[in-house]
């Protein structure tokens, strides 16, 4: 993604930071070349990938990673595990301003209303 941004392509990270158990808060973080570098300055370069993790296995892995100090999680809509990731984040007790959750969203799901 960063390489794409460096090449002048628009790259968008979806940062998911739950405000409460049932009300996720979504923020878009634009990593295009025009975006200030400070937006990404605090983002950990190493994170836990959740590809192929589902249900309880996903929840357990994310919760354990957060307990071990991970603060960057990567998921995607097509993985089908957003709910397990969200619940693990909620149950971890890690303050929301410490977390970076990157998620890939299908192009047809991105618009100004969503």
N, C-alpha and C positions, 0 to 999 in steps of 0.2 A: 504494500500500500504506500509506504513512504517513497519507494522507488517511483511509483506512478505519479505521486505528487511532485517529486523532484523533476520528472519529465514533463510537467505542465498539465497533467491530467487531473481532473477533479476527483478527489477521494474523500469519502465521507465516512466517519466512524459514528455509530449510534451508541451513545453512552446511556446505559440503563441504570438508574440509581433509584431503588425503591424508597418512597417516602413512608410507606406503611405496608403492612402485609398484603393489602388488597388494592393498593393504589400506586402502581409503578410510575415513576417520574422519568420522562424521556427527554434527553437533550441531544441535539445534533452538534457534533464537533467537526468543523470543516478543516480538513488538512490540505486544502488546496494551497498552491504557492503564495496566494494573496493573504492567507491566514497568518496571523502573528505566530512566530515560533514559540512564544511563551505559552500558548494554549496546550502544547504537548510537552512542555518542559518537565513536568512532574510525572508523566506517564511512564510506568515501569516498562522496560524493554522485554522482560521475560514475563510470561503469563501462562495460565493454565488453559489449554485447549480442551474443549468439551465435545469434539467430534466423536461420534459413535457412543457417547454416554447418554443413557436414558434413565428415567425414573429414579429409583432409590440409589442406583450406582452413581448416577450423575450428582444427585444431592450429596451423597457421602463424599465423593471426590472433591466437590467444590467446597463443602464445609471444612473438610480436612485441609485443603490447600489454604483456605483463609486462616485457619488456626495456625498453620505453619508460617504465615506471613505473606502469602501471595496477595497482591492487590490489583492484579490485572487478570481478568477472565475473558476468554474468547468463546463466543457461541455464534449461532446463526439460526435464522428462522427455519431453514430446511432441516436442521438437526432435530427439531421438535422437542427441545429441552429447556426452553426459556422458563417454564414454570418451575422446574426442578432447580435451575440456577437461581431464580428469584427467591424461592423458599430457603435455599441454603444461605444466600446473602442475608435474608431477614433473620434467620436463626443464628447466624454467626456473631451478631452483636458488633461487627466492625462498623465504625462510623461511616456513613454514606459518602462523606467528602474525601475519604481515603481510597475509594474504589474506582477502577476503570473497567468497564465491561464493554468490549467491542462485539458488535453483532452485525452480520451481513443480512441485508434485507433485499428481497427481490426488487428489481427495477420498477416493476409495475405496482409495487406497494409504496413507492415514495412519491409524495406530493405535498403541497403546502397544508392540506387539511389533515394529514396523518402524521 
